[in-house]
């Protein structure tokens, strides 16, 4: 059975890995000419995603490439005394098994685990998907697939082609997120330097294996700003306006905007769709149910979603009419919980009042001062959703060859085992 996946970032390669282990033949098409090495930002893998990565045999590489950020120095805007906190204890309070890793590194690790068994087509994009499975591309000749999966992110091309623009499925949650790559002039190694003010938060960190650093920016906005997601000059203008005069550190980071080799900016938007599937097409990860970049654990959710989708297709013998609804049922609670996490995290990380700024600083100080077990208890008492990602349960899907249910010959292809 032939399955086409659009997107080679995180969800796409993870889905490809598990589909091939279940006997499907997989092709991944990616618009970029090669694996994206655009700087990216750090993402979190919580316990279920770590467990899935371990089953894939890539956990040692994930742990090797972890950022190693374990300390935080937090400056409140207008205060001269910083708060120093132990990030390892804060993460430990939120998750029993966790790794922070650069998104580009994670994408490379998952791709390397699949490249021998999966057909990757870089530098191309889907332009049309017919109900009978014929797919047209920008460059390649048309091909026929049994199923198509959109794993192509928040601004999914597959979602646009299949579901259209209406009704609107995106919900702006009142904030924006930006990341830029810059020289590690502060020599940060394992430390996050962060400045927090009312409605805005800026930070800088350096991963131990990187030669440069990342600056991140989060700011509140009561309304969606007039800015297309590919209008980089406008995005930089908005970022400068939101953080002007915050601190000399932040001013220096903003000075790098015109020199940075890599820049990312987007609204923090949740996708809320009644269904992620239509006909032979379904969506996985941010393409179908993004809880919001930077705040909702979207990377872990994407890894879990990819694993579940592959398993349900195998369980149904390739019959998408049974597998897609089962996949959506399993993921529904995880998606709802991740949305709640995102809303809570956005309120905490981008305080709306001076009291919120003070509370963020003091909460970080207190949790890092406590032993791990009392720290976890405090987190559970004060933040209902803090340990949600660790609580996600994932069905066991032992790899078994697909034996029935498809509309074409099953098994075979580069992914057959």
C-alpha positions in Angstrom: 0.0 0.0 0.0 1.5 3.3 -1.1 1.3 6.3 1.2 2.4 9.9 0.5 3.5 12.2 3.3 3.9 15.9 2.8 6.5 17.4 5.1 9.9 16.2 6.3 10.3 18.0 9.6 9.3 16.0 12.7 5.8 14.3 12.3 6.6 13.3 8.7 9.7 11.2 9.3 8.3 9.7 12.5 5.1 8.7 10.7 7.3 7.3 7.8 9.3 5.2 10.3 6.4 3.5 11.8 4.5 3.0 8.6 7.4 1.2 7.0 7.7 -1.0 10.2 4.1 -2.0 9.6 4.8 -2.9 6.0 3.6 0.2 4.1 5.5 1.7 1.2 6.1 5.4 2.0 7.1 8.5 0.0 7.9 11.8 1.7 7.7 15.0 -0.3 9.3 18.2 1.1 9.1 21.7 -0.4 12.6 22.6 0.8 15.5 21.5 -1.4 17.1 19.6 1.5 16.6 19.0 5.2 15.9 22.4 6.7 18.9 23.8 8.6 17.4 27.2 9.1 18.6 27.8 12.7 15.3 26.7 14.3 14.6 26.8 18.0 14.7 24.5 20.9 11.7 22.1 21.3 10.7 19.8 24.2 10.2 16.1 24.1 8.2 14.8 27.0 7.9 11.3 28.3 5.6 9.7 25.6 7.7 11.2 22.8 10.9 10.1 24.5 9.5 6.6 24.8 8.6 6.5 21.1 12.0 7.8 20.2 13.6 5.0 22.3 11.5 2.4 20.5 12.9 3.9 17.2 16.4 3.4 18.5 17.3 7.1 18.3 17.2 8.1 21.9 21.0 8.1 22.4 21.3 10.6 19.6 18.5 12.7 21.0 20.2 12.8 24.4 23.6 13.5 22.8 22.1 16.5 20.9 20.1 17.9 23.9 20.8 21.5 24.5 22.0 21.0 28.1 20.3 24.2 29.2 20.0 23.7 33.0 20.3 27.2 34.5 18.2 30.4 34.1 18.9 34.0 35.0 15.7 36.0 35.0 15.5 39.7 34.9 12.3 41.5 35.7 11.8 44.6 33.7 12.6 47.6 36.0 14.3 45.5 38.6 18.1 45.4 39.2 18.2 42.1 41.0 18.0 39.0 38.8 16.5 35.7 39.9 18.6 32.6 39.3 16.9 29.3 39.0 17.7 25.6 38.4 16.0 24.7 35.1 16.7 21.0 35.5 14.5 21.0 38.6 11.8 23.0 36.9 11.7 20.6 34.0 11.9 17.7 36.4 8.8 19.0 38.2 6.9 19.1 34.9 8.1 15.8 33.4 9.6 12.5 34.6 11.5 12.1 31.2 12.3 15.1 29.2 14.8 16.4 26.6 15.2 19.9 25.1 16.7 19.7 21.6 17.0 22.0 18.6 14.2 21.4 16.1 16.6 21.0 13.2 18.7 18.4 15.1 15.6 16.4 15.9 14.4 16.5 12.3 17.8 15.2 11.1 17.8 12.4 13.7 14.3 11.2 12.6 15.2 11.5 8.9 18.4 9.5 9.4 16.3 6.7 11.0 14.2 6.4 7.9 16.3 7.4 4.9 17.2 3.8 3.9 13.6 2.6 3.9 11.7 5.7 2.7 11.6 7.5 -0.6 12.4 11.2 0.1 11.6 13.8 -2.7 13.0 17.2 -1.8 12.4 20.4 -3.7 8.8 19.6 -4.7 5.3 20.3 -3.4 1.8 18.9 -4.0 -0.5 21.0 -6.2 -3.6 18.8 -6.5 -5.0 15.7 -4.8 -7.9 13.9 -6.5 -10.5 11.8 -4.7 -9.1 8.6 -6.3 -5.6 9.2 -5.0 -3.9 10.8 -8.1 -1.5 13.5 -6.9 0.0 16.3 -9.0 3.3 18.0 -8.1 4.9 21.3 -8.9 7.9 19.5 -10.6 7.4 15.7 -10.7 5.0 13.8 -12.9 1.7 12.8 -11.4 1.6 9.7 -9.3 -1.2 7.7 -7.6 -1.2 6.9 -3.9 -3.6 5.0 -1.7 -3.4 7.6 1.1 -2.0 11.1 1.5 -1.0 12.6 4.9 -0.3 16.3 5.5 2.6 16.6 8.0 3.5 20.0 6.7 3.0 22.3 9.7 0.8 25.1 10.8 0.5 26.6 7.3 -0.2 23.2 5.8 -0.4 23.1 2.0 -2.3 19.7 2.1 -4.9 21.2 4.5 -5.5 24.1 2.2 -5.9 21.9 -0.8 -8.3 19.4 0.8 -10.1 21.5 3.4 -9.9 24.9 1.8 -9.8 28.2 3.6 -13.3 28.2 5.1 -14.6 27.8 7.7 -11.7 29.3 9.6 -10.1 26.7 11.8 -7.4 28.8 13.4 -7.8 30.5 16.8 -5.4 33.3 17.7 -4.6 33.1 21.4 -3.3 36.6 21.7 0.5 36.3 21.3 3.4 36.1 18.9 6.6 34.2 18.9 10.0 35.0 17.2 13.4 33.4 17.1 16.6 34.5 15.5 20.1 33.1 15.3 23.0 35.3 16.5 26.6 35.1 17.7 27.0 33.8 21.3 28.6 37.0 22.4 27.7 36.4 26.1 29.3 33.0 26.0 26.2 31.2 27.3 26.7 27.5 27.9 23.8 25.7 29.5 22.2 28.9 30.6 19.0 30.7 29.6 19.2 34.5 30.1 15.6 35.9 30.1 14.0 39.3 30.5 10.3 39.5 31.5 8.0 42.5 31.4 4.3 43.1 31.3 3.2 41.6 28.0 6.6 40.7 26.7 9.4 38.1 27.3 12.8 37.9 25.6 15.5 35.4 26.2 18.8 34.1 24.8 20.4 30.7 25.1 23.3 28.7 23.6 23.2 25.0 23.0 26.4 23.3 24.0 27.2 21.9 20.6 26.3 25.1 18.6 28.7 27.8 17.7 25.9 30.4 17.8 23.0 31.3 20.1 19.3 31.8 19.8 17.3 34.8 20.9 13.6 34.2 21.5 10.7 36.7 21.8 7.2 36.3 23.0 4.8 39.2 23.2 1.1 39.8 23.7 -1.3 41.4 21.2 -5.0 42.0 21.7 -5.6 41.5 18.0 -4.1 39.7 15.1 -1.5 41.9 13.4 -1.4 42.8 9.7 1.4 40.5 8.7 1.6 37.5 6.3 3.6 34.6 7.7 6.1 35.0 4.8 6.5 38.8 5.1 9.9 38.8 6.9 10.6 42.6 6.8 7.2 43.3 8.4 7.8 40.6 11.0 11.1 42.2 12.0 9.5 45.6 12.2 6.8 44.3 14.5 9.4 42.6 16.7 11.5 45.8 17.1 8.3 47.8 18.0 7.2 45.2 20.6 10.6 45.1 22.4 12.0 48.6 22.0 13.6 49.9 25.2 13.2 46.7 27.2 16.9 46.3 28.2 20.3 46.8 26.7 20.7 43.0 26.2 17.5 42.9 24.2 18.4 46.0 22.2 21.6 44.2 21.2 19.7 41.1 20.2 17.4 43.2 18.0 20.4 44.8 16.4 21.1 41.3 14.9 17.8 41.2 13.0 19.3 42.5 9.8 22.3 40.2 10.0 20.8 37.0 11.3 21.3 33.9 9.0 18.0 32.4 10.3 14.7 34.0 11.5 11.3 32.6 12.5 8.2 34.5 13.4 4.5 33.5 13.7 1.4 34.1 15.6 0.6 31.7 18.4 -2.4 30.1 16.9 -4.4 27.0 17.7 -6.0 24.8 15.0 -9.4 23.7 16.0 -11.0 21.4 13.3 -14.0 19.1 13.7 -12.1 16.4 11.8 -8.5 16.0 10.5 -9.5 13.6 7.7 -11.3 13.7 4.4 -11.5 10.8 2.0 -8.0 9.4 1.5 -6.3 12.3 3.2 -5.6 13.0 6.9 -3.4 15.5 8.8 -0.9 14.9 11.6 0.9 17.2 14.0 0.7 21.0 13.6 -1.0 20.6 10.2 -4.1 19.2 11.9 -4.1 20.2 15.5 -1.4 22.7 16.4 -1.9 23.8 20.1 0.2 26.9 19.4 4.0 27.1 18.7 6.3 27.5 21.7 3.7 27.0 24.4 1.7 23.8 23.8 4.1 20.9 23.5 3.4 20.7 19.8 6.5 18.6 19.0 5.7 15.9 21.5 2.1 15.9 20.3 3.2 15.5 16.7 5.5 12.5 17.6 2.6 10.9 19.5 0.1 11.6 16.7 2.4 10.1 14.0 2.9 6.9 16.1 -0.8 6.6 16.7 -1.8 7.2 13.1 0.7 4.5 11.8 -0.5 2.0 14.4 -4.2 2.6 13.6 -3.6 2.1 9.9 -1.8 -1.1 10.7 -4.5 -2.3 13.0 -7.2 -1.6 10.3 -5.1 -3.4 7.7 -4.7 -0.2 5.7 -8.5 0.6 5.6 -8.5 4.3 6.1 -12.3 4.4 6.7 -11.7 2.6 9.9 -8.2 3.8 10.8 -8.7 7.6 10.4 -11.7 7.8 12.9 -9.8 5.5 15.3 -6.8 7.8 15.1 -8.9 10.9 15.8 -10.6 9.2 18.8 -7.3 8.3 20.4 -5.8 11.8 19.8 -8.9 13.9 20.7 -8.1 14.0 24.5 -4.4 14.7 23.9 -5.2 17.6 21.6 -7.7 19.1 24.0 -5.3 18.9 26.8 -2.5 20.4 24.8 -4.7 23.3 23.9 -5.3 23.9 27.6 -1.6 23.6 28.3 -0.9 26.3 25.7 -3.4 28.7 27.0 -2.0 28.3 30.6 1.7 28.5 29.4 1.0 31.7 27.4 -0.5 33.4 30.5 2.5 32.3 32.6 5.3 33.0 30.1 4.0 36.4 28.9 2.5 37.9 32.1 -0.3 40.4 31.7 0.4 42.4 34.9 3.3 43.4 37.2 2.0 40.8 39.7 2.2 38.1 37.0 5.8 39.1 36.3 6.6 38.9 40.0 4.8 35.5 40.3 6.7 34.0 37.4 10.1 35.0 38.9 9.2 33.8 42.4 7.6 30.6 41.2 10.8 29.7 39.3 12.9 30.5 42.3 10.8 28.4 44.6 10.5 25.3 42.4 14.3 25.3 41.7 15.0 25.6 45.5 12.9 22.6 46.4 13.8 18.9 46.0 12.3 17.3 42.9 9.4 15.5 44.6 8.1 18.5 46.6 8.6 20.6 43.5 6.4 18.2 41.5 3.7 18.4 44.2 3.9 22.2 44.1 3.5 22.2 40.3 0.5 20.0 40.5 -1.1 22.2 43.1 -0.5 25.5 41.3 -0.8 24.5 37.6 -3.4 21.9 36.6 -2.0 21.3 33.2 1.8 21.3 34.0 2.3 17.6 33.8 -0.3 16.9 31.1 2.2 15.7 28.5 3.6 13.1 30.8 0.1 11.8 31.5 -0.6 11.0 27.8 -1.1 7.3 27.3 -0.1 5.8 23.9 -1.5 2.5 22.6 1.0 -0.3 22.0 1.3 -1.0 18.3 3.8 -3.8 17.8 5.1 -3.7 14.2 3.3 -6.3 12.1 3.0 -6.5 8.3 -0.2 -5.2 6.8 -2.1 -8.2 5.4 -5.5 -6.8 4.2 -7.7 -3.9 3.7 -6.0 -1.7 1.1 -7.2 -0.9 -2.5 -3.9 -1.9 -4.0 -1.3 -4.5 -3.3 -0.1 -4.3 0.3 3.5 -4.5 1.5 6.4 -4.2 -0.9 8.2 -1.0 -1.7 11.2 0.5 0.1 9.5 0.3 3.5 8.6 -3.4 3.5 10.0 -5.5 6.3 
